[in-house]
Amino acid sequence: MPTQEPLRVAIQGEKGAFSHQAALAALGDGVEVVPQQTFDELFSSVVDDRADRALVPIENSLHGSIHENFDRLLHSPLHIVGETQLRIRQCLIARPGSSLGMIRKVASHPVALAQCRRFFAERPQVEAVTAYDTAGAVRDLMKSGLATQGAIASRLAAELYGAHVVVEGIEDDPENYTRFLVLARQPGPVETASKTSIVFVLDNTPGSLYRALGVFAARGVDLCKLESRPLRGHPWEYSFYLDVLGDPRGTAGEAIEELRQGSRELRVLGSYPEGAERNGG
C-alpha cells in the first residue's frame, strides 16, 4: 500500500517556535511543519494548498488577544477545525559551554522579551535584543553567535538547533498560556464539536448587543469569549467574535440561528472540539 503523506502544518516562525510545539500537541508528532515568515503567508499557504493546516495564535493569557489574527479570520475562507492551549515556558538558551555569568546579550521576539522583564531587571548587565522569532534567534545564535550571547525560546528550539538550555522558566508569570487555532480549507465534523466560533455584525441601535446575547442566556448556553473589532469602512461600528460552548446540533446551534435572524450578517468560523491545556517547554 502507498505510504500516506504527512499532514503539512504551516506555522509563523521557524521550526522550534511555540507554534511548532502547538502543532505537535494539536495534531501529533507525525506532522510536517511548514515555516512561514508572516501571518499573511501563513493563511495564504493553506488557501493555496501549500499546507493542509495552519496553527494560528489567537490570544495569550497575559497579553490578551492577537487582534490582527481576528481580522484575518474574518477575511479568510479558512475554517477553524481545532484548538489547543499551550503553557509557555521561556528558556534562556546559549551555545554549549556558555554559562549564565558569561551572557551579555539575549535576543528574542519582543513578546517573549516582555514576558521576561524580571530576568532583565535583575541582570542590568544583560541587554535585550529584539528578533523576528524566538526559534529564529536560537538558529542564528548557533550559526554565528558568541559565548556571550543568548536567546529566549522553547526547549524544543534548543534541542532542534543543538543549543544549551541555561535556565528554564524565566517568564515573569507561570500562568502563561497561548491559545492556538487549527485552520483548514474545509470545515471539521460537527459530530465531535463542542465549541463554535462565530463573527456577526448588528445594526447600530440601542440594546442590539444585549438582545443578541440574550438568545444564548435564554437557552442556558455558555459563552467563553467575546471580542469586538472595528468594522472596516464603517467608522465606529464593530463586528463581534463570539465563542459558544455546546453541541452545534443542539441548543447552541439553535441560538446561533436565532442570532443570525437578528444580525446584519453572521458567519460561522468553525465548530470544533474544545482544546485542552498542554505544557510547553
BALOBA-1460 file (C-alpha; in Angstrom, 3 decimals):
// residues 281
<rec num="1" residu="m" x="0.000" y="0.000" z="0.000"/>
<rec num="2" residu="p" x="1.273" y="3.539" z="-0.714"/>
<rec num="3" residu="t" x="2.677" y="5.477" z="2.234"/>
<rec num="4" residu="q" x="0.385" y="8.246" z="3.414"/>
<rec num="5" residu="e" x="1.900" y="11.699" z="3.132"/>
<rec num="6" residu="p" x="2.308" y="13.528" z="6.475"/>
<rec num="7" residu="l" x="-0.037" y="16.392" z="7.265"/>
<rec num="8" residu="r" x="1.596" y="19.670" z="6.232"/>
<rec num="9" residu="v" x="1.114" y="22.237" z="9.004"/>
<rec num="10" residu="a" x="2.047" y="25.883" z="8.468"/>
<rec num="11" residu="i" x="3.377" y="27.908" z="11.404"/>
<rec num="12" residu="q" x="4.543" y="31.501" z="11.694"/>
<rec num="13" residu="g" x="8.225" y="31.461" z="12.586"/>
<rec num="14" residu="e" x="10.965" y="28.881" z="12.427"/>
<rec num="15" residu="k" x="10.928" y="25.244" z="13.489"/>
<rec num="16" residu="g" x="11.165" y="25.111" z="17.264"/>
<rec num="17" residu="a" x="8.827" y="28.079" z="17.782"/>
<rec num="18" residu="f" x="5.978" y="27.695" z="20.261"/>
<rec num="19" residu="s" x="3.660" y="27.343" z="17.255"/>
<rec num="20" residu="h" x="5.674" y="24.233" z="16.329"/>
<rec num="21" residu="q" x="5.033" y="22.828" z="19.807"/>
<rec num="22" residu="a" x="1.344" y="23.676" z="19.482"/>
<rec num="23" residu="a" x="1.201" y="21.845" z="16.140"/>
<rec num="24" residu="l" x="2.651" y="18.710" z="17.737"/>
<rec num="25" residu="a" x="0.232" y="18.989" z="20.676"/>
<rec num="26" residu="a" x="-2.823" y="19.505" z="18.477"/>
<rec num="27" residu="l" x="-2.051" y="17.218" z="15.530"/>
<rec num="28" residu="g" x="0.565" y="14.697" z="16.664"/>
<rec num="29" residu="d" x="4.266" y="14.075" z="16.168"/>
<rec num="30" residu="g" x="3.924" y="12.883" z="12.567"/>
<rec num="31" residu="v" x="3.168" y="16.278" z="11.031"/>
<rec num="32" residu="e" x="5.426" y="18.096" z="8.577"/>
<rec num="33" residu="v" x="5.947" y="21.640" z="9.829"/>
<rec num="34" residu="v" x="5.999" y="24.320" z="7.117"/>
<rec num="35" residu="p" x="7.541" y="27.576" z="8.471"/>
<rec num="36" residu="q" x="6.190" y="30.917" z="7.195"/>
<rec num="37" residu="q" x="7.659" y="34.356" z="7.845"/>
<rec num="38" residu="t" x="4.399" y="36.293" z="8.314"/>
<rec num="39" residu="f" x="0.829" y="35.599" z="9.384"/>
<rec num="40" residu="d" x="-0.427" y="36.661" z="5.938"/>
<rec num="41" residu="e" x="1.810" y="33.999" z="4.376"/>
<rec num="42" residu="l" x="0.573" y="31.542" z="6.988"/>
<rec num="43" residu="f" x="-3.052" y="31.995" z="5.937"/>
<rec num="44" residu="s" x="-2.309" y="32.015" z="2.205"/>
<rec num="45" residu="s" x="-0.216" y="28.826" z="2.431"/>
<rec num="46" residu="v" x="-3.343" y="26.854" z="3.338"/>
<rec num="47" residu="v" x="-5.606" y="28.712" z="0.899"/>
<rec num="48" residu="d" x="-3.111" y="27.960" z="-1.921"/>
<rec num="49" residu="d" x="-2.707" y="24.282" z="-0.862"/>
<rec num="50" residu="r" x="0.946" y="24.660" z="0.108"/>
<rec num="51" residu="a" x="-0.077" y="23.383" z="3.548"/>
<rec num="52" residu="d" x="-3.004" y="21.338" z="4.844"/>
<rec num="53" residu="r" x="-3.442" y="23.120" z="8.175"/>
<rec num="54" residu="a" x="-2.331" y="26.340" z="9.855"/>
<rec num="55" residu="l" x="-1.583" y="26.867" z="13.552"/>
<rec num="56" residu="v" x="-2.569" y="30.432" z="14.447"/>
<rec num="57" residu="p" x="-2.028" y="32.039" z="17.869"/>
<rec num="58" residu="i" x="-5.189" y="33.934" z="18.741"/>
<rec num="59" residu="e" x="-4.805" y="35.005" z="22.392"/>
<rec num="60" residu="n" x="-2.414" y="34.896" z="25.329"/>
<rec num="61" residu="s" x="-3.494" y="34.661" z="28.962"/>
<rec num="62" residu="l" x="-1.222" y="37.574" z="29.942"/>
<rec num="63" residu="h" x="-1.240" y="39.841" z="26.893"/>
<rec num="64" residu="g" x="-4.771" y="39.278" z="25.606"/>
<rec num="65" residu="s" x="-5.996" y="38.849" z="22.052"/>
<rec num="66" residu="i" x="-3.897" y="38.966" z="18.906"/>
<rec num="67" residu="h" x="-6.253" y="41.352" z="17.169"/>
<rec num="68" residu="e" x="-4.723" y="41.173" z="13.716"/>
<rec num="69" residu="n" x="-5.429" y="37.442" z="13.541"/>
<rec num="70" residu="f" x="-9.085" y="38.005" z="14.408"/>
<rec num="71" residu="d" x="-9.193" y="40.365" z="11.421"/>
<rec num="72" residu="r" x="-7.503" y="37.773" z="9.212"/>
<rec num="73" residu="l" x="-10.096" y="35.169" z="10.215"/>
<rec num="74" residu="l" x="-12.878" y="37.468" z="9.046"/>
<rec num="75" residu="h" x="-11.347" y="37.986" z="5.601"/>
<rec num="76" residu="s" x="-10.128" y="34.405" z="5.091"/>
<rec num="77" residu="p" x="-12.118" y="31.493" z="3.581"/>
<rec num="78" residu="l" x="-10.493" y="29.063" z="6.038"/>
<rec num="79" residu="h" x="-12.383" y="27.211" z="8.779"/>
<rec num="80" residu="i" x="-11.448" y="26.620" z="12.423"/>
<rec num="81" residu="v" x="-11.264" y="22.842" z="12.932"/>
<rec num="82" residu="g" x="-9.465" y="22.630" z="16.284"/>
<rec num="83" residu="e" x="-7.612" y="24.437" z="19.044"/>
<rec num="84" residu="t" x="-5.005" y="23.867" z="21.729"/>
<rec num="85" residu="q" x="-3.824" y="25.863" z="24.746"/>
<rec num="86" residu="l" x="-0.073" y="25.728" z="25.254"/>
<rec num="87" residu="r" x="1.679" y="26.540" z="28.528"/>
<rec num="88" residu="i" x="4.534" y="28.861" z="27.543"/>
<rec num="89" residu="r" x="7.825" y="28.153" z="29.327"/>
<rec num="90" residu="q" x="10.526" y="30.591" z="28.267"/>
<rec num="91" residu="c" x="14.084" y="29.256" z="28.363"/>
<rec num="92" residu="l" x="17.385" y="31.134" z="28.397"/>
<rec num="93" residu="i" x="19.385" y="29.380" z="25.685"/>
<rec num="94" residu="a" x="23.083" y="29.684" z="24.807"/>
<rec num="95" residu="r" x="25.823" y="27.946" z="22.901"/>
<rec num="96" residu="p" x="27.197" y="24.761" z="24.533"/>
<rec num="97" residu="g" x="29.863" y="25.669" z="27.084"/>
<rec num="98" residu="s" x="28.389" y="29.086" z="27.826"/>
<rec num="99" residu="s" x="27.090" y="29.950" z="31.299"/>
<rec num="100" residu="l" x="24.685" y="32.478" z="32.760"/>
<rec num="101" residu="g" x="27.501" y="34.651" z="34.082"/>
<rec num="102" residu="m" x="29.072" y="34.914" z="30.619"/>
<rec num="103" residu="i" x="25.975" y="36.159" z="28.777"/>
<rec num="104" residu="r" x="25.727" y="39.869" z="27.937"/>
<rec num="105" residu="k" x="23.135" y="39.974" z="25.106"/>
<rec num="106" residu="v" x="19.898" y="37.979" z="24.777"/>
<rec num="107" residu="a" x="17.789" y="38.013" z="21.604"/>
<rec num="108" residu="s" x="14.144" y="37.034" z="21.135"/>
<rec num="109" residu="h" x="10.766" y="38.123" z="19.806"/>
<rec num="110" residu="p" x="9.524" y="41.316" z="21.539"/>
<rec num="111" residu="v" x="6.610" y="39.460" z="23.183"/>
<rec num="112" residu="a" x="8.973" y="36.864" z="24.672"/>
<rec num="113" residu="l" x="11.298" y="39.605" z="25.934"/>
<rec num="114" residu="a" x="8.324" y="41.392" z="27.516"/>
<rec num="115" residu="q" x="7.334" y="38.188" z="29.311"/>
<rec num="116" residu="c" x="10.787" y="38.038" z="30.952"/>
<rec num="117" residu="r" x="11.165" y="41.606" z="32.267"/>
<rec num="118" residu="r" x="12.126" y="40.478" z="35.761"/>
<rec num="119" residu="f" x="15.007" y="38.407" z="34.367"/>
<rec num="120" residu="f" x="16.491" y="41.531" z="32.740"/>
<rec num="121" residu="a" x="15.685" y="43.814" z="35.694"/>
<rec num="122" residu="e" x="17.688" y="41.535" z="37.974"/>
<rec num="123" residu="r" x="20.609" y="41.479" z="35.491"/>
<rec num="124" residu="p" x="21.273" y="45.044" z="34.280"/>
<rec num="125" residu="q" x="24.469" y="43.847" z="32.589"/>
<rec num="126" residu="v" x="22.377" y="41.784" z="30.128"/>
<rec num="127" residu="e" x="20.990" y="43.612" z="27.076"/>
<rec num="128" residu="a" x="17.694" y="42.549" z="25.461"/>
<rec num="129" residu="v" x="17.861" y="42.426" z="21.649"/>
<rec num="130" residu="t" x="14.723" y="42.092" z="19.508"/>
<rec num="131" residu="a" x="14.447" y="39.361" z="16.859"/>
<rec num="132" residu="y" x="11.638" y="38.426" z="14.493"/>
<rec num="133" residu="d" x="11.152" y="34.966" z="16.014"/>
<rec num="134" residu="t" x="12.075" y="33.065" z="19.188"/>
<rec num="135" residu="a" x="13.319" y="29.928" z="17.442"/>
<rec num="136" residu="g" x="14.979" y="32.018" z="14.722"/>
<rec num="137" residu="a" x="17.018" y="33.730" z="17.436"/>
<rec num="138" residu="v" x="18.316" y="30.320" z="18.555"/>
<rec num="139" residu="r" x="19.086" y="29.269" z="14.982"/>
<rec num="140" residu="d" x="21.050" y="32.488" z="14.370"/>
<rec num="141" residu="l" x="22.852" y="32.098" z="17.697"/>
<rec num="142" residu="m" x="24.086" y="28.662" z="16.696"/>
<rec num="143" residu="k" x="25.117" y="29.858" z="13.233"/>
<rec num="144" residu="s" x="27.190" y="32.865" z="14.190"/>
<rec num="145" residu="g" x="26.679" y="33.741" z="17.845"/>
<rec num="146" residu="l" x="29.268" y="34.147" z="20.592"/>
<rec num="147" residu="a" x="29.521" y="32.565" z="24.020"/>
<rec num="148" residu="t" x="28.445" y="35.929" z="25.464"/>
<rec num="149" residu="q" x="25.162" y="35.847" z="23.527"/>
<rec num="150" residu="g" x="21.930" y="34.036" z="24.301"/>
<rec num="151" residu="a" x="18.330" y="33.693" z="23.169"/>
<rec num="152" residu="i" x="14.931" y="33.208" z="24.778"/>
<rec num="153" residu="a" x="12.836" y="30.449" z="23.240"/>
<rec num="154" residu="s" x="11.405" y="26.988" z="23.860"/>
<rec num="155" residu="r" x="13.324" y="23.903" z="24.949"/>
<rec num="156" residu="l" x="12.301" y="22.384" z="21.598"/>
<rec num="157" residu="a" x="14.234" y="25.141" z="19.779"/>
<rec num="158" residu="a" x="17.350" y="24.369" z="21.821"/>
<rec num="159" residu="e" x="17.049" y="20.658" z="21.008"/>
<rec num="160" residu="l" x="16.491" y="21.237" z="17.275"/>
<rec num="161" residu="y" x="19.477" y="23.571" z="16.827"/>
<rec num="162" residu="g" x="21.907" y="21.882" z="19.214"/>
<rec num="163" residu="a" x="21.903" y="24.695" z="21.781"/>
<rec num="164" residu="h" x="22.102" y="24.565" z="25.589"/>
<rec num="165" residu="v" x="19.262" y="25.448" z="27.995"/>
<rec num="166" residu="v" x="20.931" y="27.594" z="30.667"/>
<rec num="167" residu="v" x="17.804" y="28.385" z="32.722"/>
<rec num="168" residu="e" x="14.245" y="27.150" z="32.178"/>
<rec num="169" residu="g" x="11.081" y="29.002" z="33.193"/>
<rec num="170" residu="i" x="12.361" y="32.584" z="33.235"/>
<rec num="171" residu="e" x="8.958" y="34.090" z="32.372"/>
<rec num="172" residu="d" x="7.570" y="36.558" z="34.941"/>
<rec num="173" residu="d" x="4.255" y="34.741" z="35.407"/>
<rec num="174" residu="p" x="3.925" y="30.941" z="35.324"/>
<rec num="175" residu="e" x="0.250" y="31.230" z="34.316"/>
<rec num="176" residu="n" x="1.302" y="31.989" z="30.761"/>
<rec num="177" residu="y" x="-0.787" y="30.217" z="28.122"/>
<rec num="178" residu="t" x="-1.326" y="30.844" z="24.427"/>
<rec num="179" residu="r" x="-4.410" y="29.596" z="22.637"/>
<rec num="180" residu="f" x="-3.824" y="28.408" z="19.075"/>
<rec num="181" residu="l" x="-6.452" y="27.718" z="16.414"/>
<rec num="182" residu="v" x="-6.144" y="24.982" z="13.799"/>
<rec num="183" residu="l" x="-7.339" y="26.185" z="10.378"/>
<rec num="184" residu="a" x="-8.225" y="24.141" z="7.288"/>
<rec num="185" residu="r" x="-9.780" y="24.647" z="3.870"/>
<rec num="186" residu="q" x="-12.811" y="22.502" z="4.727"/>
<rec num="187" residu="p" x="-14.943" y="22.598" z="7.900"/>
<rec num="188" residu="g" x="-14.457" y="19.906" z="10.537"/>
<rec num="189" residu="p" x="-17.040" y="17.266" z="11.533"/>
<rec num="190" residu="v" x="-19.829" y="18.677" z="13.706"/>
<rec num="191" residu="e" x="-20.317" y="15.277" z="15.378"/>
<rec num="192" residu="t" x="-17.233" y="15.807" z="17.571"/>
<rec num="193" residu="a" x="-17.628" y="19.571" z="18.032"/>
<rec num="194" residu="s" x="-18.223" y="21.131" z="21.442"/>
<rec num="195" residu="k" x="-17.338" y="24.739" z="20.616"/>
<rec num="196" residu="t" x="-18.337" y="27.101" z="17.800"/>
<rec num="197" residu="s" x="-16.709" y="30.405" z="16.829"/>
<rec num="198" residu="i" x="-18.807" y="32.972" z="15.001"/>
<rec num="199" residu="v" x="-18.465" y="36.575" z="13.845"/>
<rec num="200" residu="f" x="-21.520" y="38.801" z="13.468"/>
<rec num="201" residu="v" x="-22.489" y="42.417" z="12.767"/>
<rec num="202" residu="l" x="-25.504" y="44.149" z="14.308"/>
<rec num="203" residu="d" x="-27.426" y="47.275" z="13.434"/>
<rec num="204" residu="n" x="-26.104" y="50.180" z="15.491"/>
<rec num="205" residu="t" x="-29.189" y="50.618" z="17.666"/>
<rec num="206" residu="p" x="-29.647" y="50.831" z="21.459"/>
<rec num="207" residu="g" x="-29.754" y="47.422" z="23.113"/>
<rec num="208" residu="s" x="-28.803" y="45.435" z="19.993"/>
<rec num="209" residu="l" x="-25.884" y="43.593" z="21.640"/>
<rec num="210" residu="y" x="-27.943" y="42.916" z="24.779"/>
<rec num="211" residu="r" x="-30.701" y="41.343" z="22.687"/>
<rec num="212" residu="a" x="-28.190" y="39.381" z="20.619"/>
<rec num="213" residu="l" x="-26.557" y="37.785" z="23.660"/>
<rec num="214" residu="g" x="-29.964" y="37.133" z="25.180"/>
<rec num="215" residu="v" x="-30.656" y="34.317" z="22.731"/>
<rec num="216" residu="f" x="-27.900" y="32.342" z="24.456"/>
<rec num="217" residu="a" x="-28.907" y="33.264" z="28.014"/>
<rec num="218" residu="a" x="-32.499" y="32.227" z="27.345"/>
<rec num="219" residu="r" x="-31.296" y="28.722" z="26.465"/>
<rec num="220" residu="g" x="-28.626" y="28.434" z="29.155"/>
<rec num="221" residu="v" x="-25.843" y="28.304" z="26.538"/>
<rec num="222" residu="d" x="-22.383" y="29.186" z="27.849"/>
<rec num="223" residu="l" x="-20.232" y="31.815" z="26.116"/>
<rec num="224" residu="c" x="-16.470" y="31.850" z="26.746"/>
<rec num="225" residu="k" x="-15.146" y="34.646" z="24.524"/>
<rec num="226" residu="l" x="-16.490" y="37.945" z="23.203"/>
<rec num="227" residu="e" x="-14.257" y="40.248" z="21.166"/>
<rec num="228" residu="s" x="-15.165" y="43.391" z="19.228"/>
<rec num="229" residu="r" x="-13.200" y="44.665" z="16.236"/>
<rec num="230" residu="p" x="-13.658" y="47.854" z="14.192"/>
<rec num="231" residu="l" x="-15.721" y="47.238" z="11.071"/>
<rec num="232" residu="r" x="-13.603" y="48.279" z="8.111"/>
<rec num="233" residu="g" x="-15.261" y="51.035" z="6.072"/>
<rec num="234" residu="h" x="-17.816" y="51.820" z="8.805"/>
<rec num="235" residu="p" x="-16.361" y="54.205" z="11.417"/>
<rec num="236" residu="w" x="-17.482" y="53.491" z="14.998"/>
<rec num="237" residu="e" x="-19.212" y="50.273" z="14.031"/>
<rec num="238" residu="y" x="-17.961" y="46.850" z="15.081"/>
<rec num="239" residu="s" x="-18.012" y="43.180" z="14.295"/>
<rec num="240" residu="f" x="-18.240" y="40.777" z="17.235"/>
<rec num="241" residu="y" x="-16.383" y="37.485" z="17.612"/>
<rec num="242" residu="l" x="-18.078" y="35.001" z="19.900"/>
<rec num="243" residu="d" x="-17.086" y="31.542" z="21.154"/>
<rec num="244" residu="v" x="-20.088" y="29.392" z="22.030"/>
<rec num="245" residu="l" x="-19.850" y="26.197" z="24.086"/>
<rec num="246" residu="g" x="-22.114" y="23.244" z="23.390"/>
<rec num="247" residu="d" x="-23.204" y="20.863" z="20.644"/>
<rec num="248" residu="p" x="-23.767" y="22.907" z="17.445"/>
<rec num="249" residu="r" x="-26.530" y="20.418" z="16.531"/>
<rec num="250" residu="g" x="-28.426" y="21.240" z="19.756"/>
<rec num="251" residu="t" x="-29.425" y="24.346" z="21.689"/>
<rec num="252" residu="a" x="-26.146" y="26.114" z="20.926"/>
<rec num="253" residu="g" x="-26.863" y="25.785" z="17.214"/>
<rec num="254" residu="e" x="-30.451" y="26.929" z="17.705"/>
<rec num="255" residu="a" x="-29.251" y="30.076" z="19.495"/>
<rec num="256" residu="i" x="-26.775" y="30.832" z="16.714"/>
<rec num="257" residu="e" x="-29.519" y="30.509" z="14.097"/>
<rec num="258" residu="e" x="-31.781" y="32.864" z="16.059"/>
<rec num="259" residu="l" x="-28.899" y="35.328" z="16.304"/>
<rec num="260" residu="r" x="-28.462" y="35.050" z="12.531"/>
<rec num="261" residu="q" x="-32.051" y="36.217" z="12.035"/>
<rec num="262" residu="g" x="-31.403" y="39.372" z="14.053"/>
<rec num="263" residu="s" x="-27.956" y="40.173" z="12.640"/>
<rec num="264" residu="r" x="-26.962" y="42.269" z="9.674"/>
<rec num="265" residu="e" x="-24.545" y="39.458" z="8.841"/>
<rec num="266" residu="l" x="-23.232" y="36.358" z="10.592"/>
<rec num="267" residu="r" x="-20.589" y="33.810" z="9.670"/>
<rec num="268" residu="v" x="-19.716" y="30.578" z="11.434"/>
<rec num="269" residu="l" x="-15.908" y="30.433" z="11.527"/>
<rec num="270" residu="g" x="-15.899" y="26.811" z="12.644"/>
<rec num="271" residu="s" x="-17.246" y="24.154" z="15.004"/>
<rec num="272" residu="y" x="-14.576" y="22.031" z="16.684"/>
<rec num="273" residu="p" x="-13.632" y="20.130" z="19.886"/>
<rec num="274" residu="e" x="-12.720" y="22.358" z="22.813"/>
<rec num="275" residu="g" x="-8.944" y="22.248" z="23.290"/>
<rec num="276" residu="a" x="-7.139" y="21.038" z="26.390"/>
<rec num="277" residu="e" x="-4.224" y="22.759" z="28.098"/>
<rec num="278" residu="r" x="-0.788" y="21.400" z="27.113"/>
<rec num="279" residu="n" x="2.602" y="22.000" z="28.672"/>
<rec num="280" residu="g" x="5.240" y="23.679" z="26.517"/>
<rec num="281" residu="g" x="8.939" y="23.978" z="27.094"/>
